[in-house]
Amino acid sequence: MAKLSYKDAGVDIDAGNAFVENIKPYVKSTFDQNVIGGIGSFAGAYELPIGYEQPVMLAATDGVGTKLKLAIDAKKFDTVGIDLVAMCVNDLICNFGTPSFFLDYYATSELKTEEATQIVKGIAQGCQESECALIGGETAEMPGMYAKGDFDLAGFAVGVAEKSEMDRLSHVKEGDILIALPSSGIHSNGYSLVRKLFFEKLQMKFDDEIEGQKLIDILLTPTQIYVKTFKKLHKEINGLAHITGGGIVENLPRVLPKHLQAIVHKDKIRILPIFEFMKSHVEEEEMFRTFNMGVGMILVVSPQNKDSILENSNGYIIGEIQAGERSVTLI
């Protein structure tokens, strides 16, 4: 009887080695002066940035969710890596942390080198947009855990904040202005509902068009990364909320003290065409509780900083802060 090998069990070590060689240039393109060493060690090393009086390390982790299923079905793998980075670093900046480095975890039923390379290339692109280094990751080939052709992604962003800047609740005041930064699309939340609506209920195809754009291109548009905007404007921001799952109504209260409420004017929100289309099939309240509706990030700013923020970003005003129990009121 022939002896078994690891490859017979579904794990190809040679493919893994080829994959590492493929991604080296993309990973190295994200390195900055604080990265110590290269790829291939047991852990990534990153020197603490200087210039902080009381540096605090912050970490955020997330995935891409069932948006991955669309990428798999469409065989389009170059954007979900950007989503992965975006979902982590956009959370990090809400606590006034500047992203320093990123790590990824990629688990699959079978390592397909070209597909995996495209995914990591996207992760590297997201890191470049976030101005953080991709210093490590893990690739796991597990045919007994995942169905053939399936994979999953998780990401981990680590950054540094000044301790004195982390308590944002004390900065938010009655009379503050709410400024929306536009989303690039659905981002990476609500895709179980998206898939059920478009592909089960409406029986639409990837190449069907909405306002002249293919549906699959709309749905796989990567999540907007707001790190550079934050770095440019953070001294004028009192608080900011990443609008992810739960929408505005669930995420904006996280940056409000108990005695203040947010008033958001629905008619001022620049709702994207994809959401306008979906509103014909999903109740409006459900839409606002599930999706970003075209708002990727909300900045809470003092009235005296409003004009400067508007001049130096693509943001626009959608509401204000008033006295009341911590909540969001859509009017």
C-alpha angles and dihedrals in degrees: 000000000000117000119246126244131201088253090057087058091054102264118114112197092183091056089051092053091048090050092054090052091049095054099043096094092048093049093046090051088069097052121115133186092280096061112104118203127347142261123315106046124116093257138014118247127211127176115230111256116248128230100064122120095199108008118198122192116227128192134192131182133189145142138222099249124203091340081088090066090061091049090051094047092046092042089228112135106160100090109041091075089061089051090052094055093041095055091055103040094043088059092047095057091053086072089046093254119148109219114245106171143356137210129192137204117206118185123181144165091235129007109239103187099209094047092047091048091054090051094051090043087059091048089052090049090052090050091051090052089049093046091232131123126249098221102166150345146174130243116198122189107199115164092173093056104043132047116248110285095013128119139168135213134207128178137200124200123190124191145157131249134183105250093224091057098052100081098080097161091074090056097055111093139179109273095032117142126239114223120188122214108206121248121229091230138299089337110197107316135089097024095138087063092040093054093045093050101044102033105028106030101028096029091218125168130227092250095051110115135229113193092342097310126106113253094231091053090052093048095047096046102131123247115268115251115219102185097108091048090050093050091051097046108025096108089061097045123094095187141341135203128203107222105221133133108353092036125226094323094059102034106040094061089062089075096044128094116234095260098053135074133195121234111203121188108217093200090061094056113101096225113202120238093248090059092045087055093049093049088072089065106028128056113257093236090053090049092054092047093050110031139044091237091213097315114108099172135009121211121203108209139172114254091246090058096046098094094046092051092048093048093050101043141035090251128128135193119266104162151323145253119258137176114274144090114318106275145102121257117197112205 
